[in-house]
Amino acid sequence: MVICVTVRSYSLSAPQAGEQSVWRILTARGSLARLLDWPLTLAAVTLTTLGTLLVYSATRNRTDLNNGEPEFFLMRQLLNVGIALALAGLIVWYGYLRLRAAVPVLYLACVALSLLVLSPLGATVNGSRSWLQLPGGFAFQPSELLKIGVILAMALLLAAPGGNQRRHGPDVRTVLQALLVVTVPAVLVMLMPDVGQTMVLAVIALGVLAAAGTGRAWLLGLVGLGVAGAITVWQVGLLDEYQINRFAAFANPALDPAGVGYNTNQARIAIGSGGLTGQGLFHGSQTLGQFVPEQHTDFIFTVAGEELGFLGAGLVIALLGVVLWRGCRIAAEAPDPYGTIVAVGIVAWVAFQTFQNMGMALGIMPVTGLPLPFLSYGGSSMFAIWIAVGLLLAIRIRSRTRM
């Protein structure tokens, strides 16, 4: 019997059964097991597994959310993870270069879904109209997939022949086209309004442009324009009251400890109560007492800090560091500019979102509602992060087959 797995344009095959052991077949030269980036894969799988346990811990006693079913969120998160892994596997099998031809369609689909959010079909959650309500009680957040669409579309433009010159960087026309690609989704997301996702899109744009060799003048100018835009948004009053209150509470945590500052104060108490080794998984007093709002989504890191302690929270940070390290390595060794730009865009996204999420739990960043990659509950965010992992693995496989 011949076992044959095809990944893009190359074949991974093994000898007939009985001639070699399963181990030798799996580790044969050119096999998928040899081509995968195992540090990245194992770190992502470990984070997802740990996150699923933390979500269960944060929700099993929340009768106000789980309809009296302790495993309600656990089962849904397992379904989310299963779909996410399937999407990542599909990307690895199909390959990022073959996917490039479909990028314009994927980008326009993401933008169209975001437009639907602003229509009567959109649903408002925690003050932000950024969701589409689906049958069966499920909801979908298109802005999560927008990040993937923006990375791929900007990379497609910046890596195009004639648009990306390694010595001089992309020309003015290409940079302006790339900025238009990110500006349209950013405006849509800001209208929802979702400040956190808008910030992520801005960081992605800077990372992608830097990876494409855009000059410092462009990058510094864009940073200055972003600061001016943020000040204008604040002065004009485009933000909702709850968003203004969040920034006010960040600037002065003692402003309203029982109101707008409540989330951050309780989050810091939960993390601090974990000590060195934590109170034990499923035994966190703050978690059991339901003191931290949105603990299974925005503040999932507080469960790790309280129940697993400094060591467990440190492990989470270390594993996320491994993901970022491998992403940088994959970007450096990518076989083409397109792969490099895509990998850098993913690293910029994950790095900023990780810092922002943990920062708001620790009180060093304003609360923006961004999930913690791999750990927070939610199908949209889980699908997006594992599609990103699939892209990184596909780039890595391509680079190793070109050696």
C-alpha positions in Angstrom: 0.0 0.0 0.0 1.4 3.4 -1.0 0.8 6.4 1.3 0.9 9.7 -0.6 0.2 13.2 0.7 0.4 16.1 -1.7 1.3 19.6 -0.4 0.9 22.1 -3.1 3.1 21.2 -6.0 5.3 18.6 -4.3 4.6 15.1 -3.1 5.3 13.5 0.3 5.4 9.8 -0.2 6.4 6.7 1.9 7.4 3.2 0.9 5.1 0.2 1.0 3.8 -0.8 4.4 6.0 -3.5 5.9 9.2 -2.2 4.3 9.8 0.4 7.0 8.4 1.3 10.4 5.7 4.0 10.7 8.3 6.2 12.5 10.8 6.0 9.6 7.9 6.7 7.1 6.9 9.8 9.1 10.4 11.1 9.4 11.6 10.3 5.9 13.2 13.1 3.9 10.5 15.2 2.3 7.8 14.0 4.7 5.4 16.5 6.2 6.7 15.7 9.7 10.2 16.8 8.6 8.9 20.0 6.8 6.7 21.4 9.6 8.0 24.0 12.0 7.5 22.0 15.1 8.4 24.6 17.7 5.7 26.9 16.2 3.2 24.0 15.9 3.7 22.7 19.4 3.6 26.2 21.0 0.3 27.0 19.2 -1.3 23.7 20.1 -0.2 24.0 23.8 -1.5 27.5 24.0 -4.8 26.5 22.5 -5.2 23.5 24.8 -4.3 25.6 27.8 -6.7 28.3 26.7 -9.6 25.8 26.4 -9.0 24.7 30.0 -8.9 28.3 31.2 -12.2 29.1 29.3 -13.8 26.1 31.0 -12.6 27.3 34.4 -13.9 30.8 33.8 -17.4 29.7 32.6 -18.3 26.4 34.3 -19.9 28.3 37.2 -21.4 31.2 35.2 -25.0 30.1 35.2 -25.9 33.5 33.9 -24.0 32.7 30.7 -24.0 29.0 30.3 -27.8 28.3 30.7 -27.1 26.0 33.6 -24.7 23.8 31.5 -21.2 23.8 33.0 -19.7 22.4 29.7 -21.6 24.9 27.4 -18.6 27.1 26.6 -16.2 24.2 26.7 -18.1 22.3 24.0 -18.4 25.4 21.8 -14.7 26.2 22.2 -13.7 22.6 21.3 -15.9 23.0 18.1 -14.1 26.4 17.4 -10.7 24.7 17.8 -11.6 21.8 15.6 -12.7 24.1 12.8 -9.7 26.3 13.3 -7.3 23.4 13.0 -9.1 22.2 9.8 -8.7 25.7 8.3 -4.9 25.7 9.2 -4.5 22.3 7.7 -6.3 23.4 4.5 -3.9 26.4 4.2 -0.9 24.1 4.6 -2.2 21.6 2.0 -3.2 24.3 -0.5 -0.1 26.5 -0.1 0.2 30.2 0.3 1.4 30.8 -3.3 -1.6 29.1 -4.8 -3.9 31.1 -2.4 -2.4 34.3 -3.7 -4.6 34.2 -6.8 -7.7 34.3 -4.6 -6.5 37.1 -2.4 -8.6 39.9 -4.2 -11.7 37.8 -3.8 -11.0 37.0 -0.1 -10.2 40.7 0.6 -13.5 41.9 -1.0 -15.4 39.2 0.9 -14.0 40.4 4.2 -14.9 44.0 3.4 -18.4 43.0 2.3 -19.0 41.1 5.6 -17.9 44.2 7.5 -20.4 46.3 5.6 -23.1 43.8 6.6 -22.2 44.4 10.2 -23.1 48.1 9.7 -26.5 47.1 8.2 -29.6 45.9 10.2 -28.0 42.4 10.1 -25.3 43.5 12.5 -25.5 42.9 16.3 -24.2 45.0 19.1 -22.1 43.4 21.8 -20.6 45.4 24.7 -21.3 48.7 22.9 -19.6 47.7 19.6 -21.7 46.8 16.5 -19.1 44.4 15.2 -20.9 41.1 15.0 -23.2 39.1 12.7 -25.7 36.9 14.5 -25.8 33.4 13.1 -28.3 30.5 13.7 -27.9 28.4 16.7 -26.9 31.2 19.0 -23.5 31.7 17.3 -22.0 35.0 16.3 -19.3 36.0 13.9 -16.9 39.0 14.0 -15.8 39.8 10.4 -13.1 42.2 11.7 -11.0 39.2 12.8 -10.8 37.9 9.3 -10.2 41.5 8.0 -6.7 41.3 9.5 -5.9 38.2 7.4 -7.4 39.9 4.3 -5.5 43.1 4.8 -2.1 41.3 5.3 -2.6 39.2 2.2 -3.9 42.1 0.0 -1.1 44.5 1.0 1.5 41.8 0.5 0.1 41.1 -2.9 0.6 44.7 -3.9 3.9 45.3 -2.3 5.5 42.1 -3.6 4.3 42.5 -7.1 6.9 42.7 -9.9 7.9 46.4 -10.3 6.1 47.4 -7.1 8.6 46.1 -4.6 12.2 47.0 -5.4 14.5 45.5 -2.7 17.1 48.3 -3.0 14.8 51.3 -3.0 11.5 49.9 -1.6 8.1 50.2 -3.2 7.3 53.3 -5.3 4.9 56.0 -4.2 2.0 54.6 -6.3 2.3 51.2 -4.7 2.5 52.6 -1.2 -0.6 54.6 -1.8 -2.5 51.6 -3.2 -1.4 49.6 -0.1 -2.6 52.3 2.2 -6.0 52.4 0.5 -6.2 48.6 1.0 -5.9 49.1 4.8 -7.8 52.4 5.1 -11.1 51.2 3.8 -11.4 48.3 6.4 -10.0 50.6 9.1 -12.7 53.2 8.5 -15.4 50.5 8.5 -14.1 49.0 11.8 -13.9 52.5 13.3 -17.5 53.1 12.4 -18.7 50.1 14.4 -16.9 51.5 16.6 -14.0 49.1 17.4 -10.9 51.0 18.5 -8.9 47.9 19.4 -9.2 46.3 15.9 -8.5 49.6 14.3 -5.3 49.8 16.2 -4.3 46.3 15.2 -4.9 47.2 11.5 -2.7 50.3 11.9 0.1 48.2 13.4 -0.2 45.6 10.7 0.0 48.3 8.0 3.2 49.6 9.5 4.8 46.2 9.9 3.9 45.2 6.3 5.2 48.5 4.8 8.4 48.2 6.8 8.9 44.6 5.6 8.5 45.7 2.0 11.3 48.2 2.4 9.3 51.4 2.6 11.4 54.4 3.5 11.6 55.9 7.0 10.0 59.1 5.9 6.8 57.2 5.0 6.7 55.2 8.2 7.4 58.3 10.5 4.8 60.3 8.5 2.2 57.5 8.9 2.9 57.4 12.7 2.4 61.1 12.9 -0.7 61.0 10.8 -2.1 58.2 13.1 -1.5 60.3 16.2 -3.1 63.3 14.6 -6.1 61.2 13.6 -6.5 59.8 17.1 -6.5 63.3 18.6 -9.0 64.4 16.0 -11.3 61.4 16.7 -11.2 62.3 20.4 -11.8 66.0 19.9 -14.6 65.6 17.4 -16.4 63.1 19.7 -16.5 60.1 17.3 -16.0 57.7 20.2 -18.9 56.4 22.3 -19.1 57.4 25.9 -18.1 53.9 27.2 -14.9 54.1 25.1 -14.0 57.6 26.5 -14.6 56.3 30.0 -12.2 53.4 29.4 -9.4 55.7 28.4 -10.2 58.0 31.4 -10.0 55.0 33.7 -6.7 54.0 32.2 -5.3 57.5 32.8 -6.6 57.5 36.3 -7.4 54.0 37.7 -8.8 55.6 41.0 -11.3 57.7 39.0 -14.2 55.3 39.5 -13.1 52.0 41.0 -16.7 50.7 41.2 -17.6 51.8 37.7 -15.4 52.2 34.6 -12.3 51.2 36.5 -13.9 48.1 37.9 -12.7 45.6 35.2 -9.1 46.6 35.5 -9.0 46.7 39.3 -10.6 43.3 39.6 -8.2 41.9 36.9 -5.2 43.1 38.8 -6.5 41.6 42.0 -7.0 38.3 40.3 -3.6 38.2 38.8 -1.9 39.3 42.1 -3.7 36.7 44.2 -2.1 33.9 42.2 1.3 34.3 43.7 4.2 32.2 42.4 2.4 28.9 41.7 -1.3 29.9 41.6 -4.4 28.7 43.5 -4.8 25.7 41.2 -6.7 25.1 38.0 -10.5 25.5 38.6 -9.8 26.9 42.1 -9.3 30.6 41.6 -11.2 32.5 44.2 -11.8 35.6 42.0 -12.8 33.3 39.1 -15.2 31.3 41.3 -16.6 34.5 42.7 -17.2 35.9 39.2 -15.6 39.2 40.1 -13.8 39.8 36.7 -16.2 40.7 33.9 -15.6 39.2 30.4 -13.1 36.8 32.0 -13.4 34.1 29.3 -12.8 36.6 26.5 -11.0 39.9 27.0 -9.6 39.0 30.5 -8.7 35.3 30.1 -5.1 36.1 31.2 -6.4 36.8 34.7 -7.5 33.2 35.0 -3.9 32.1 34.1 -2.4 34.5 36.6 -4.7 33.6 39.4 -5.0 29.8 39.0 -1.5 29.0 37.5 0.4 31.8 39.2 3.5 33.7 38.1 5.0 30.5 36.7 1.9 29.6 34.7 1.4 33.1 33.4 5.1 33.2 32.5 4.7 29.9 30.6 1.9 31.5 28.5 4.1 34.5 27.7 7.0 32.2 26.8 4.9 30.1 24.5 3.6 33.3 22.8 7.2 34.4 22.5 8.0 31.1 20.7 5.3 31.8 18.2 6.7 35.3 17.6 10.3 34.0 17.4 9.4 31.3 14.8 7.3 33.8 12.9 10.4 36.1 12.6 12.5 33.2 11.6 10.1 32.1 8.9 9.9 35.7 7.6 13.8 35.9 7.4 14.0 32.6 5.6 11.0 33.0 3.3 11.7 32.0 -0.3 10.1 35.2 -1.8 9.2 38.8 -0.8 5.5 37.8 -0.7 6.1 35.2 2.0 8.3 37.6 4.0 5.8 40.4 4.0 2.9 38.0 5.0 5.0 36.6 7.9 6.0 40.0 9.2 2.4 41.2 9.0 1.3 38.2 11.1 4.1 38.8 13.7 3.2 42.5 14.0 -0.5 41.6 14.6 0.1 38.8 17.1 2.8 40.8 19.0 0.7 44.0 19.4 -2.5 42.1 20.2 -0.7 40.0 22.8 0.8 43.1 24.4 -2.4 45.0 24.4 -4.5 42.2 25.9 -2.1 41.4 28.7 -1.5 45.1 29.2 -5.1 45.9 29.8 -5.3 43.0 32.3 -2.3 44.4 34.1 -3.6 48.0 34.0 -0.7 49.3 31.8 -2.9 49.6 28.6 -6.5 50.9 28.1 -9.3 48.3 27.8 -10.0 47.8 24.1 -11.7 44.5 24.0 -9.0 42.6 22.0 -8.8 38.8 22.6 -5.6 37.1 23.7 -4.4 35.0 20.7 -5.0 31.2 21.1 -6.5 31.6 24.6 -9.6 33.8 24.6 -13.0 32.2 23.9 -14.4 32.9 20.4 -14.7 31.2 17.1 -13.8 34.3 14.9 -10.5 35.0 16.7 -9.6 31.3 16.9 -10.2 30.9 13.1 -8.2 33.9 12.3 -5.1 33.0 14.5 -5.0 29.5 13.2 -5.3 30.6 9.6 -2.3 32.8 10.4 -0.4 29.8 11.8 -1.3 27.8 8.6 0.1 30.6 6.5 3.4 30.6 8.5 3.7 26.8 8.2 3.0 26.9 4.5 5.7 29.5 4.0 8.1 27.4 6.1 7.4 24.3 4.1 8.0 26.2 0.9 11.3 27.6 2.1 12.5 24.1 3.2 11.6 22.5 -0.1 13.6 25.2 -1.9 16.8 24.4 0.0 
